[in-house]
Amino acid sequence: MPRTAISTTQAPAAIGPYSQAIRADGYLFCSGQLGLDPATGDFVAGDVGAQAEQALRNLGAVLEAAGLTFGDVVKTTIFLADMADFAAVNGVYGRFVTDPPPARSTVAVAALPKGGRVEIEATARLAG
């Protein structure tokens, strides 16, 4: 099965040589999303919760461009610049995912692109 790029203007454009998502072998592999406003390319105002919410909205837009929803997501990874933000991000994340929630990893990293505080990526199953 060929790889197919998925792209939408409802999420920030890639800031490097990568696709917003790739459809391949029955899955959609979504690149990490930051809390960037798609219209301006700047971080949304507010705390880490606001960045997490925007990152998830951006991820939702990429899923929608592929004809999917958060209900199709089977795995997510959350990258945090500070593990002290775990509870705040977890609270926002819980409003977006459906039951049963997808498998997930959360890791602290030294830094994120553009100085972000949270980045979220996902893998979703395509309808079969």
Secondary structure, 3 states (H helix, E strand, C coil): CCCEEECCCCCCCCCCCCCCEEEECCEEEEEEECCECCCCCCECCCCHHHHHHHHHHHHHHHHHHCCCCHHHEEEEEEEECCHHHHHHHHHHHHHHCCCCCCEEEEEECCCCHHHCCEEEEEEEECCC
